[in-house]
């Protein structure tokens, strides 16, 4: 059974990573804050009595489900807004299409051209492919440090090695990725 202090310490330790993950998923800082807060509340209310060792996996699953719920709510909202706004046209127009009058916000996914979306998807696929080609220890250190946003000490503890080894693995991984991506014509 996790004590209140253990639960509080756990939530404080995952707060920043959870926010980054949610922000990356929904691309909205306010939405990401709401998602993380909802996930933390659900964990505390429904699973606060679980052993502290179970909290990381439970929180990860709750966070993912809360992100999915966010997208479902957005889809329903946009459907209703579109339906209601289609009922009234400008100056009594019967053929009024609200989608024709809306412009996508600059920098949003909707403003991006199809070619840009395809190019971005291809670059992401190449990066994932190159990360998968890294040696296991380099890949593990790289993902923990830069994807999971763990510090050197946390990564070393999880990997069971020294902090110097973590730094070496990360350095080798970033140099190998940079070389592989440059060879494929990708400069970031």
N, C-alpha and C positions, 0 to 999 in steps of 0.2 A: 504494500500500500504506500503510495506516494504521500508524503506529508504536504501541507500547504506550502511550506518553504521550498521543498523539492520541486513542486509543480511551478511555483513562481520562478525559481531559478531556471528551470527548463524553458519556460516561456520566454524569459528574458534572453536566454542563449540562442533561441531560434528566431527571434523577432526580425532581425535584420535580413537573414537569409530568406525567410518566408516572404518578407516584403519584396525583395528583389525578384524572387521567383514569381510572385503574383503580378508584379509590375511588368515583368517580361511577358507574361502570358496575356494580360489584358491591355497592356500599353496605356494605362491610365493610373496615375498615382493615387487619386482619390478612391477609385474603385479597388485598387490593390490594398489600400489601408483598410477599407471596409471588409474585404475578403479575409485579411489576416486577423482582424478583430473578431469576425464571426467564427473563424476556425478556432481561435484561442478560447472563445466563449464555449463553443461546442465541446472542446476537449475538457475544459474545466468542469462544465456542468454534467457531462455524460460519462466521462472516463477519469475523473479526478481521483477515484478510489483505486485505480489500477496501479500495479507496481511501477516504479519510476523507469525500469528498463523497457517497459512496453510503450512509454510515452512517445519516443521519436517516430516509431512506425505508425502509431495511431494518428499522431499529428500530421504526418506526411499524407496519409490517406484522407484525413478530414480536409486538409488544405486543397488537395486535388479535387475532391468532391465539391468544395465550396467554389472553386474556380469554374467547374463545369456548371454549377447552379447559376453563377453570374452570367455565363453565356446564354443559358436557357432563358433567364429573365430578360436579358437584352433582346433576344430574338422575339419573345412574346411582346415586349414593349414596342419594338419597332413595327411589328405586325399591326398592333392596334393603332398606333399613331398613324401609320400609313392608311389604314382603313378609314379612320375618322377624318383625316385630312383630305381624303379622296372624295368625301361627301360634299365638300364645299369647294367650288372653283372660284377663280377670280372673276368678278363681274358677271356671274351667272354662266360661265362656260360649262358646257356639258362634258366636253372632252378633256377637262383639266386633269393632268397627270402630275402629282406633287413631286415625283422623282425627277421630272424634267426641270423643275424650278430649283432643286437643291444642288448645291455644289459641295463637293467633298472638301473637308478642311485640309489645308496644305500640310503635308507631312504625314497625313493619315493613310491607312491602307487603301481607302477608297479613292484617294487622289493619285495613287500610284498606277502607272500604266501597266497593261498586261505584260509587256516586254520586261518591265522592271521587276514585276512579281516573279516571272519565270527565271530571270537572271538571279534574283536573290535566292530563290529556291535551289537553283543549281549550285550557287556558291556555298550555301549551307550544307547541301549534300556532299560537296567536295570536302568541306572542312570536317564533317562528321566521318567521312571515309578516311581522311588523313589521321584524325584522332584515333580511329580504330586500328590503324596500322602501327601506332606507337607501341614500343615494348610495354608489357603489362605494368611494371612499376612506374614508368614515366607517365603512362596514361592515368593510372590511379592517382598519382600525386598531382598531375595537371588538373584533373576533374575536381578533386577535392579542394584544391587551392583556388581555382578560377571559376569553377561552376558552382560548387557548394559554398564558396566564399569562406572556407575554413582558414584559420591562421596557421602558421608554420608549426607551432607547438601541437595544435589539435590534429593536424595531418600526420605529424610524426607519431603521435600516440595511437592513432587509428592504424597506421601502417606498420607500427612496431619497429621503427627505425629512428635514427637520430635526426635532429632538425637540419643538420648539414646535408644529410642524404636527401631529405625532402627538397632542399634548395637545389641540389645538384640535379635531381630527377626533373624538377620543374624547369630549370634552365635548359637542360638537354631537350626536353619536350618542346619548349617554345622555339628553340633554334631549329629543331627538326621540322616542326610545323611550318615555320616561316620559310625554310628552304623548300619544302615540298609544295607549298602554295605558290611561291615565286616560280618554281619550275612549271607549274600548271597555269601561269599567267595571272595569278590573283595577287593583287597588292591591296592590303587593308590600311 
